[in-house]
Each structure stands twice: as C-alpha cells, then as structure tokens.
C-alpha cells in the first residue's frame, strides 16, 4: 500500500510529465507553423527527386504506421519514470525541429508523386475533413518522421530494443509509401538524427538530471 508521500510524489511526476508534454506541444506548434507559413510564401518549388520516385505506389495500408509516430511522440513523456528523464528527450525533438526550420524554408520541395491528393496526406486525411487549414502541406526536408522515429527508438528504453528499432525503420519506410517524403527528405532526416542523437540528449540530461 502506497504512503501519502509516495502518492504525492507520483502525482507530482504526472503533473511534471504533463507540463513537459505541453511545453513540447507549444514549442512544436510555434516552430512548425512559423516555418510552414514562411515556406508557403515561395512562388516556385524545387523538384528534388529521381524519376523512379514518382512511380512509387501509394500504399494506404501503412497510413496507421505512419501516423503512429505522432501518437508515440505525444505519449513519449509518460514512457519515463520521472519528468526529469522525459524532458531531455522531448527537448531533443525540439532542438531537431529548430535545426530543421531553416532547411524547410530554404529548400521548398515540390512533391512529385503521382496521386490525387493536392495537399498531401495531412490535408486529405486530417485537416480538410475537419475543415481546417492544412499546416503540414510543406516542411518536407529533412523528414522529421525519420529523425523523430529513430530518436525515440534510441532514447525510449521501456520497450524491447529490437521492437523499437523495427518500428522506427518501418516508419521511415512509410514516409515514401504514403507519398509524403522523397529520398532527399529521408536522407536529410537520417543526417539530422546522426548529428544530434548522441550529442543533444546528454547535454540536456546534464541540465535536468541531478548529478
């Protein structure tokens, strides 16, 4: 049976994790929407893809796996025992987004996939059915789906390693199968992961975790 002290500690951790999730959500919304608005100003867009990429078939069956990343990012703070353990991981995701923003704006890619989705899967399956402005039509490279999936597989240790990495690799593959990202976007997402995954989290842990 838990003591009152233990219960209060558990409650404070839940509140802390909620605050971490909320802080990440606000930070992501501000950075992403700002980048999207700036990218939307471009009159012309770059066709940075190979001809074979335009022939990749759209595979609707993998949409749940693609969208699972967004669910797991939202739940990630609660995968840790304390909010102080969660904060460096969520902070890393924000740092990765901050690094990606200039590339979103300066490399405005025009998707070249052959489909009937004028505004991509986010417009087709989320924003337009809800009658909302599509805030995910642009911001293609680097692919944050790739960066985030690999980062979560590396840092969230409450699930078997093989399962986490299998899920992450499959999410990376879906980015092209759902016609959201080209090869350059996937490569950019991988490079962003490699440049930050072993440097940013340790730096943030020093600031959130007591020595």
Secondary structure, DSSP 8 states (H G I E B T S, - for coil): ---HHHHHHHHHHHHHHHHHHHHHHHHHHHHHHHHHHHHTT-SS-B--S-GGGGG----GGGHHHHHHHHHHHHHGGGGSSSHHHHHHHHHHHHHHHHHHHHHHHHS-B-----SS-TTHHHIIIIITTTT---S-SS--SS-HHHHHHHHHHHH--SS-HHHHHHHHHHHHHHHHHTTS--HHHHHHHHHHHHHHTTTHHHHHHHHHS--
